[in-house]
Amino acid sequence: MRLAGVDLALRRLKSDTEQQRVQFQEGFGDFVAGHELAGWEGWFSPYDEGTYSTALSHVAPDDVVLEIGAGDLRLALRIAERARRVYALEVNPLVVGPALQIIGLRLPRNLHVVCANALDFSIPPGITTAVLLMRHCQHFGVYFDRLQAAGCRQLLTNARWRSGVEAVNLLTPRLPFEQVHEGWYACRCGAVGYVGRGERPDAPPSEVRNCPACQNGKMR
Ligand SMILES: C[S@@+](CC[C@H](N)C(=O)[O-])C[C@H]1O[C@@H](n2cnc3c(N)ncnc32)[C@H](O)[C@@H]1O
């Protein structure tokens, strides 16, 4: 159910927050370095409607959702309309502060906004679904392992394939990489790739562990 005024807040978020281009403000480089965020990982940049609607289609009314890197809360507001509760975690106060100002008293009771680095944050009990829309994520493996340990069931993300949104079943058993001889694979560390001679390009990827990137310590 959409609360009164949420449409207006979403319109204002779309027109205002990205214009602020916080990644070009003085001090941003030191801020992200201090938070151990690398490359474009700390940049706020919203995604397109297709990305959001795919992620939303995997959220059920009983879900307790953790959104890692929630930006200006435009997706978190919409998740809150579908799910039991949402924790929206965003490291950058210059993104989340103005967003909260725009949302104001329309902030729904089931949306809990936290301004903190996900690397420092203890996952609350009972999270069933996590959302990680962050194509430049450098810490995928860390989030994956923590979510799995916390009992989270699915991860909705564009971080591994860097396009589209996949719903990763965190409960599914993962094959040792050596057992994949032909086909695509996607690893818990965030790496993806193809093994073999290209004979199964359309087969779904195998969920693996211990891929070459893990072995080289290149965990994202
Ligand atoms: C590409 S933006 C996407 C924002 C939002 N998910 C969306 O789709 O509209 C990624 C956001 O993640 C935030 N972020 C990156 N690493 C983070 C971390 N470790 N903890 C919390 N937020 C983080 C960035 O500050 C940025 O706002």
The ligand as an SDF file (V2000), in Angstrom:
LIG
                    3D

 27 29  0  0  0  0  0  0  0  0999 V2000
   25.4140    2.5390   -7.0620 C   0  0  0  0  0  0  0  0  0  0  0  0
   24.7020    3.2820   -5.6260 S   0  0  0  0  0  0  0  0  0  0  0  0
   23.1210    2.4690   -5.6080 C   0  0  0  0  0  0  0  0  0  0  0  0
   22.1540    3.0560   -4.6220 C   0  0  0  0  0  0  0  0  0  0  0  0
   20.8510    2.2820   -4.4680 C   0  0  0  0  0  0  0  0  0  0  0  0
   21.1040    0.8860   -4.1480 N   0  0  0  0  0  0  0  0  0  0  0  0
   20.0080    2.3790   -5.7030 C   0  0  0  0  0  0  0  0  0  0  0  0
   19.9880    1.4160   -6.4730 O   0  0  0  0  0  0  0  0  0  0  0  0
   19.3610    3.4140   -5.9250 O   0  0  0  0  0  0  0  0  0  0  0  0
   25.6210    2.4400   -4.3320 C   0  0  0  0  0  0  0  0  0  0  0  0
   25.4700    3.0770   -2.9570 C   0  0  0  0  0  0  0  0  0  0  0  0
   26.0820    2.1840   -2.0120 O   0  0  0  0  0  0  0  0  0  0  0  0
   26.7240    2.9530   -1.0120 C   0  0  0  0  0  0  0  0  0  0  0  0
   27.7240    2.0850   -0.3820 N   0  0  0  0  0  0  0  0  0  0  0  0
   28.8240    1.5330   -0.9540 C   0  0  0  0  0  0  0  0  0  0  0  0
   29.5010    0.7730   -0.0740 N   0  0  0  0  0  0  0  0  0  0  0  0
   28.8150    0.8350    1.0860 C   0  0  0  0  0  0  0  0  0  0  0  0
   29.0140    0.2630    2.3800 C   0  0  0  0  0  0  0  0  0  0  0  0
   30.0970   -0.4950    2.6520 N   0  0  0  0  0  0  0  0  0  0  0  0
   28.1160    0.5030    3.3410 N   0  0  0  0  0  0  0  0  0  0  0  0
   27.0270    1.2800    3.0770 C   0  0  0  0  0  0  0  0  0  0  0  0
   26.7960    1.8690    1.8810 N   0  0  0  0  0  0  0  0  0  0  0  0
   27.6630    1.6460    0.8960 C   0  0  0  0  0  0  0  0  0  0  0  0
   27.2840    4.1570   -1.7670 C   0  0  0  0  0  0  0  0  0  0  0  0
   27.5140    5.2260   -0.9040 O   0  0  0  0  0  0  0  0  0  0  0  0
   26.1650    4.4230   -2.7830 C   0  0  0  0  0  0  0  0  0  0  0  0
   25.2350    5.3580   -2.2900 O   0  0  0  0  0  0  0  0  0  0  0  0
  1  2  1  0
  2  3  1  0
  2 10  1  0
  3  4  1  0
  4  5  1  0
  5  6  1  0
  5  7  1  0
  7  8  2  0
  7  9  1  0
 10 11  1  0
 11 12  1  0
 11 26  1  0
 12 13  1  0
 13 14  1  0
 13 24  1  0
 14 15  1  0
 14 23  1  0
 15 16  2  0
 16 17  1  0
 17 18  1  0
 17 23  2  0
 18 19  1  0
 18 20  2  0
 20 21  1  0
 21 22  2  0
 22 23  1  0
 24 25  1  0
 24 26  1  0
 26 27  1  0
M  CHG  2   2   1   9  -1
M  END
$$$$
